[in-house]
């Protein structure tokens, strides 16, 4: 059992605090707002997360010195308050591990959240970025969820992983901290775009285009900045993007929807009633695109709409619009995935093990062990694999995101991929589980299991 402090009593901070408290850690939550602490203590729930049931042994304080007296310090304040909060807390932070939950990039400095923390506390600080497809509304109901613990010191990342052991949250590790944090910031902007298209009553085709091309521009910027491409095809990238750009729980998607319906930005934000991090990330994203000379048409169009420089109708119908830019796809860019698959078996930069050890590495690189053969199936290069070789809970949505296009290109029917997903949805399990089971269904098909068997499962 460890002593854990939590800076910030928002919905996500409280959801994580509950998970850790139920894991029998000693948890204390701090807020700068006395009225917020008073409400939570009195009602043992959160005003914006009424389904949350706060454990009796969770403690609360408005004294930042008291909460910093801990072995782990979870930082769950909005991105715009990260620097000021760290400045207030820095005299009380010693050698504990800091776990950053905030997602964003600071305007002008262009620092990610962990970089802000390090800028305030110094290079000796031990900082982990915790990011992935995890809505608080599902975590507080103990729905299976997956998340990434990112730190350039793998041992520190694994300590945070172990902190959440035996909870509803399966934690993977990654050493590409900047990549994970960029994913967390940029996906919120793409979710705004998806919401705007939804508010304009455009359909699933448009949203799929925005998500897919949005991932492309996120990856372009990230790799130009020196991040690993695999990160963007993992839980922190495509996994979090799917959830944020499709879920009813997503505040960014909801804000975008309201803007698409005609609300101005201020009124849409008030209607959401919580921080919309995509709006906060826009200025820095535009600055990064300019600094690194990376084309980001969706981000640019969202920025123009938010600033009132573009009418909503132009989002789809103008030659210079985001969706028009999306559909004019460079053939070399579209060929990227098939080229990745073809070279995967021999690529030396794609060789993070699809590990079965206790320290689970984000399995976005699992495709590096798959090479296409002359039949319509896949084999695992370098090691044997069977459906029972790996538990379903350890196959992430990122694996599915790479397998589905690969399956299509080799003649495997997409029907089998929808069977397990539909089964999960009928059982009201989380979106993460839908991705996991669909991945497993494809693996089963690849191994020769017929569709009736998978459907029965």
Secondary structure, 3 states (H helix, E strand, C coil): CCEEEEECCCHHHHHHHHHHHHCCCEEEEECCCHHHHHHHHHHCCECCECCCCCCCCCEEECCHHHHCCCCEEEECCCHHHHHHHHHHHHHHCCCCEEEECCCCECCCCCCEHHHHHHHHHCCCCEEEEEECCCCHHHHCCCCCEEEEEECCCHHHHHHHHHHCCCCCEEEEEECCHHHHHHHHHHHHHHHHHHHHHHHCCCCHHHHHHHHHHHHHHHHHHHHHCCCCHHHHCCHHHHHHHHHHHHCCCCHHHHHHHHHHCCCCHHHHHHHHCCCCHHHHHHHHHHHHHHHCCCCCHHHHHHHHHHCCCCCCCHHHHCCCCHHHHHHCCCHHHHCHHHHHHHHHHHCCCCCCCCCCCCCCECHHHHHHHEEECCCCCEEECCCCCCHHHCCHHHCCHHHHHHHHHHHHHCCCCCHHHHHHHHHHHHCCCCHHHHHHHHHHHHHHHHCCCCHHHHHHC
